Structure formats: structure tokens, C-alpha cells
């Protein structure tokens, strides 16, 4: 019981940390003034991650549709 409790909170915490980091890299870093730190400056000047989520959403919709279609075919086969 104690081990599953630990792993549950570990995955919730690490998922939240990655979400906040990705949100910073895609949205908040563009709104802040330029920084002297090389890592933060590289994140601010990056154009990959700000387009990654909007371009992933259509692919996700197609994948969900094909998953639904395959389940319907499996169910009625």
C-alpha cells in the first residue's frame, strides 16, 4: 500500500513538473523580457515547441477517429 501511494504521488508530481516546464517553454518564455542566461535565452528564441502542440492536435483527432473506427469494426466483425 505504501509503495503504490509513493508511485502515485511520484507520477502526479513528475507529470505536473513536466507540464509546467512545457507551458513555460511554449507560452510564458515568449512573454518575458530577453534574458542573459543562455538556457533561458535559447528557450525564448526557440520556434519548435510553440508550434508543436497546435500541429499535434489534428494528428490526435485523426488517431482518435481511427481508434473509434477500428473498435467499431472489431465489435461488428
Buried (B, 14 or more C-beta within 10 A) or exposed (E): EEEEEEEEEEEEEEEEEEEEEEEBBBEEBBEEEEEEEEEBEEBBEBEEEEEEEEEEEEEEEEEEEEEEEEEEEEEEE
